[in-house]
């Protein structure tokens, strides 16, 4: 891989930014200063920028426990974005799918376009499990009601799985991820969602990850997600 592309992928700026770093002698490879942006970096090369080692990783994968008030985007004019919570040098990471600004919970962050397409494809039926608090009273047949397709103006939802925890608390597992889908589904049952948290995304589980914190996926989690 070209040196300028290598460094750009690892978060050292745009191609023009890293070309300046290289030209000014800040980059060494195998203890030799390299000033050519088109230098071909090989797998066993030892790359340093300002005496700091740089190890190339093609893709990165993180789980974030998204707080309320953050949008699932790389940039926004009104709200802070979830990317502001991720500590990485890379500039090509993005949220995989989205959570509403007032929804908390598990959000996958990556730069793997192929995996993103796979897990977001409706044909893959990737489960998304939510913890829901709501106002109102569910109908007596609520479990069966949610286990049927629901008609909305722009789509028909697949059957979902409702697990009632208490009078006004439940788990809901869906396969799609349409705009305000969980809230709209509860509205169909004459209930208003007051708090929403995604706790599972496919094989990934939020568990005890603190709110606003993130961590890298384990290899086991990554293998399960790709599977």
KOLTI-661535 format. One record per residue (C-alpha): residue in one letter; z, y, x. Coordinates in Angstrom, 1 decimal. Example, Ala and Ser with C-alpha at 12.3 -4.5 7.8 and 13.67 -1.06 7.14 Angstrom:
2
a, 7.8, -4.5, 12.3
s, 7.1, -1.1, 13.7
end
This chain:
227
x, 0.0, 0.0, 0.0
x, -0.7, 3.5, 1.2
x, 2.3, 5.3, 2.6
x, 2.1, 8.3, 0.3
x, 1.9, 6.0, -2.8
x, 4.7, 3.9, -1.5
x, 7.1, 6.9, -1.1
x, 6.0, 8.4, -4.4
x, 6.8, 5.2, -6.3
x, 10.2, 5.2, -4.7
x, 11.1, 8.7, -5.9
x, 10.3, 11.0, -3.1
x, 8.2, 13.3, -5.2
x, 4.5, 13.6, -6.0
x, 1.7, 12.5, -3.7
x, 1.5, 16.1, -2.4
x, 5.3, 16.2, -1.9
x, 5.4, 13.0, 0.2
x, 2.3, 14.1, 2.2
x, 4.3, 17.1, 3.4
x, 7.2, 14.8, 4.3
x, 4.8, 12.6, 6.3
x, 3.0, 15.5, 7.9
x, 6.3, 17.1, 9.0
x, 7.4, 14.0, 10.8
x, 10.2, 12.9, 8.5
x, 8.9, 9.3, 8.1
x, 9.2, 6.5, 10.6
x, 8.0, 2.9, 10.3
x, 9.2, 0.3, 12.8
x, 10.8, 3.1, 14.8
x, 7.5, 5.0, 15.1
x, 6.9, 8.4, 13.5
x, 4.0, 8.1, 11.1
x, 2.0, 11.3, 10.1
x, -0.8, 9.7, 8.3
x, -0.5, 9.5, 4.5
x, -3.0, 6.7, 4.3
x, -1.1, 4.4, 6.6
x, -1.1, 0.9, 5.1
x, 2.6, -0.2, 4.7
x, 3.0, -3.9, 5.1
x, 5.6, -6.2, 3.5
x, 7.7, -6.6, 6.7
x, 7.5, -2.9, 7.7
x, 10.8, -1.0, 8.1
x, 10.4, 2.3, 6.5
x, 12.8, 5.3, 7.0
x, 12.8, 8.8, 5.6
x, 15.1, 11.2, 7.4
x, 16.8, 8.1, 9.0
x, 17.5, 6.6, 5.6
x, 16.0, 3.1, 5.0
x, 13.6, 2.8, 2.0
x, 13.1, -0.6, 0.4
x, 10.2, -0.9, -2.0
x, 10.9, -2.4, -5.4
x, 7.9, -2.4, -7.8
x, 9.9, -2.5, -11.0
x, 13.4, -1.6, -12.0
x, 15.3, -2.6, -15.2
x, 18.5, -1.1, -16.6
x, 20.7, -1.3, -19.6
x, 22.0, 2.0, -20.8
x, 24.8, 2.5, -23.4
x, 23.2, 5.6, -25.0
x, 25.6, 8.2, -26.4
x, 24.9, 10.4, -29.4
x, 23.2, 13.7, -28.7
x, 20.6, 12.2, -26.3
x, 17.0, 11.6, -27.1
x, 15.0, 8.5, -26.1
x, 12.4, 10.3, -24.1
x, 11.6, 11.4, -20.5
x, 11.6, 15.1, -21.4
x, 12.5, 17.2, -24.5
x, 12.8, 20.9, -25.3
x, 15.8, 20.7, -27.5
x, 18.1, 17.8, -26.4
x, 19.2, 16.2, -23.2
x, 17.2, 13.0, -22.5
x, 18.6, 9.5, -21.7
x, 16.9, 9.7, -18.3
x, 19.5, 12.3, -17.3
x, 22.0, 9.5, -17.4
x, 20.1, 7.2, -15.1
x, 20.8, 7.6, -11.3
x, 17.6, 6.5, -9.7
x, 15.2, 8.1, -7.2
x, 12.2, 6.9, -9.2
x, 10.2, 9.3, -11.4
x, 8.3, 6.6, -13.3
x, 11.2, 5.1, -15.4
x, 11.2, 5.6, -19.2
x, 13.1, 4.3, -22.2
x, 11.6, 1.1, -23.7
x, 11.5, 1.9, -27.4
x, 13.8, 4.5, -28.9
x, 17.1, 5.1, -30.6
x, 17.7, 8.1, -32.9
x, 19.5, 11.0, -31.4
x, 22.6, 10.3, -33.4
x, 22.5, 6.5, -32.7
x, 24.5, 4.9, -29.8
x, 24.1, 1.7, -28.0
x, 21.8, -0.5, -25.9
x, 18.7, 1.0, -24.6
x, 16.4, -0.7, -22.0
x, 15.1, 1.5, -19.2
x, 12.2, 0.4, -17.0
x, 8.9, 1.2, -15.5
x, 7.3, -2.2, -16.3
x, 4.5, -1.5, -18.6
x, 3.5, -5.1, -19.3
x, 7.1, -6.0, -20.2
x, 7.4, -3.0, -22.4
x, 4.3, -4.0, -24.4
x, 5.6, -7.5, -24.8
x, 9.1, -6.7, -26.0
x, 7.9, -3.9, -28.4
x, 5.1, -5.9, -29.9
x, 5.8, -6.7, -33.6
x, 4.2, -10.1, -33.1
x, 7.0, -11.1, -30.7
x, 9.7, -10.6, -33.3
x, 12.3, -9.4, -30.7
x, 15.7, -9.2, -32.5
x, 17.6, -5.9, -32.5
x, 21.2, -6.2, -33.7
x, 23.1, -3.2, -34.9
x, 26.7, -2.5, -35.8
x, 26.7, -0.3, -38.9
x, 29.3, 1.8, -40.7
x, 28.4, 3.2, -44.1
x, 29.5, 4.9, -47.2
x, 28.9, 3.3, -50.6
x, 29.3, -0.2, -52.0
x, 26.8, -2.9, -51.1
x, 25.5, -5.0, -54.0
x, 26.9, -8.4, -54.6
x, 23.7, -10.0, -53.4
x, 23.5, -7.8, -50.3
x, 22.9, -10.7, -47.9
x, 20.0, -12.0, -50.0
x, 18.7, -8.4, -50.6
x, 18.4, -7.7, -46.9
x, 16.9, -11.1, -46.3
x, 13.8, -10.1, -48.3
x, 10.9, -7.9, -47.1
x, 11.5, -4.2, -48.0
x, 8.7, -1.9, -49.1
x, 8.5, 1.5, -47.4
x, 5.7, 4.1, -47.7
x, 4.2, 3.3, -44.3
x, 5.3, -0.3, -43.7
x, 6.9, -3.5, -45.1
x, 9.9, -4.7, -43.1
x, 10.3, -8.3, -42.2
x, 13.4, -10.1, -43.6
x, 16.6, -9.0, -41.9
x, 20.0, -10.6, -41.4
x, 23.1, -8.9, -42.8
x, 26.6, -9.9, -41.7
x, 29.3, -8.2, -43.7
x, 32.4, -7.4, -41.6
x, 34.4, -5.3, -44.0
x, 34.0, -3.1, -47.1
x, 32.0, -0.5, -45.1
x, 31.1, -2.3, -41.9
x, 28.4, -4.8, -41.1
x, 26.0, -6.2, -38.5
x, 22.3, -5.9, -39.2
x, 19.6, -7.7, -37.2
x, 16.0, -6.5, -37.6
x, 12.7, -7.3, -35.8
x, 10.9, -4.0, -36.0
x, 12.0, -0.6, -34.8
x, 10.5, 1.9, -37.2
x, 11.7, 5.5, -37.5
x, 15.2, 5.5, -39.1
x, 14.6, 2.0, -40.2
x, 18.2, 0.8, -40.5
x, 19.3, 3.9, -42.3
x, 16.4, 3.6, -44.7
x, 17.2, 0.0, -45.4
x, 20.8, 0.8, -46.3
x, 19.5, 3.6, -48.5
x, 17.6, 0.9, -50.4
x, 21.0, -0.7, -51.0
x, 22.4, 2.7, -52.2
x, 24.5, 3.1, -49.1
x, 24.5, 5.9, -46.4
x, 24.9, 5.0, -42.7
x, 27.6, 7.1, -41.1
x, 27.6, 5.4, -37.6
x, 25.0, 3.2, -35.9
x, 25.2, 1.4, -32.6
x, 22.7, -1.1, -31.2
x, 24.6, -4.0, -29.6
x, 21.8, -6.4, -28.8
x, 18.1, -6.2, -27.8
x, 16.5, -9.6, -27.6
x, 18.7, -11.6, -25.1
x, 20.4, -8.5, -23.8
x, 23.9, -7.7, -25.0
x, 25.8, -4.4, -24.7
x, 29.2, -6.1, -24.3
x, 31.7, -3.8, -22.6
x, 29.4, -1.4, -20.9
x, 31.1, 2.0, -21.3
x, 29.4, 4.7, -23.3
x, 27.0, 6.8, -21.2
x, 27.0, 4.3, -18.4
x, 24.1, 2.1, -17.2
x, 23.7, -1.0, -15.0
x, 20.8, -3.0, -13.6
x, 19.8, -6.2, -15.4
x, 20.9, -9.4, -13.8
x, 18.2, -11.9, -12.7
x, 19.3, -14.2, -15.5
x, 18.9, -11.4, -18.1
x, 15.5, -10.4, -16.7
x, 14.3, -14.1, -16.8
x, 15.5, -14.4, -20.4
x, 13.8, -11.1, -21.4
x, 10.5, -12.1, -19.9
x, 10.8, -15.5, -21.5
end
